[in-house]
Amino acid sequence: MREVALSTSAARELVSRYVAGQQLDDLLPVLRDLTSKGLLVSVEYLGEPVTRPADAGERLASYLELVRRLAAEGLARGTEISVRLGWLGLGLGPTQRSAALAAARQIGRVVSNAGALLTLDMEGSETVEETLGVWQQLHADLPATGITLQAALHRTCEDVATVAMPGTRVRLCKGAFDEPRTVALRRGHDIDLAFVADLRVLMHSQAIPLVATHDPRLVAITEELIRRSGRGPESYEFQMMYGIRPLEQRRLVDIGHPTRVHVPFGPGWYDYYVRRLAERPALAALFARSLLGKR
Ligand code: FAD
């Protein structure tokens, strides 16, 4: 499927709506286009899965090269670099935890020197404790380091209060992982209610909420909470994925809301795209037709 998708122009075109290519050279024009429209950007590097410490070393080098190139091209200032600790070796065993922290520290320093922002992604529920532990250590040295919380997890209502320190960037999303009932809410409506409850905690705190959702109702509720709290544009962000609801992204910017587009790129694009397809069966049908040349 991967090879066919790469060699089929209609499929490549569909993928390129959501992924800014495989190479840094593909990413740069996408970032320039978005920033020229007043949007903020966040970059997510998509690598191949990490199964050995050597893979984690390669991933670290890719992140460092990404920041170096963004700085050289004048695109680093204010750009958020989204980092998955799993790609720095967290999850490969207890001995890799300190290596992942050291790698994240190295990225954090390079990001900070370039005037960019580092935010940690959140992966499966079994990694949350370790990720928060690493984030706390990073945040102590580099307070601009952001963290992601997933509203679907039962524990998030407590975590959100812990991380909502003054000036801390906290990205709130619904959560992309299929988690068991024991650790997470499963019904969409329950997740939405939890999202709003967590959002209220963030809005009442002095943290900087990064509201990562495409859900029109949650966006409307966020707008209302911003209005009521009197927050200025430096104290929150909307965040959405590249290619998802682009007109809404422009609308938010046009009415003065800081809005950041999360742009994935890199050789691991296929797994990412397949996950997006899993969320949207209609898109999967379109993709399948484009592979068959019948789009
Ligand atoms: P949904 O209910 O899924 O979608 C609401 C509406 O958005 C839909 O009705 C549709 O109009 C539109 N929409 C949503 N997805 C698509 C799509 N694929 N194609 C077309 N339209 C679509 N999750 C994590 O677990 N960890 C992370 O670190 C993480 N980081 C994220 C960072 C950012 C910036 C964003 C935006 C999301 C992140 N997520 C992360 C993913 C998140 O948890 C959700 O899985 C994802 O955003 C979909 O949820 P939603 O809030 O948009 O609501």
Boltz pocket constraint, residues with backbone or C-beta under 6 A from the ligand:
constraints:
  - pocket:
      binder: B
      contacts: [[A, 120], [A, 121], [A, 122], [A, 123], [A, 148], [A, 150], [A, 173], [A, 174], [A, 175], [A, 176], [A, 177], [A, 212], [A, 213], [A, 214], [A, 215], [A, 216], [A, 239], [A, 240], [A, 241], [A, 243], [A, 244], [A, 245], [A, 260], [A, 262], [A, 276], [A, 277], [A, 279], [A, 280], [A, 283]]
      max_distance: 6.0
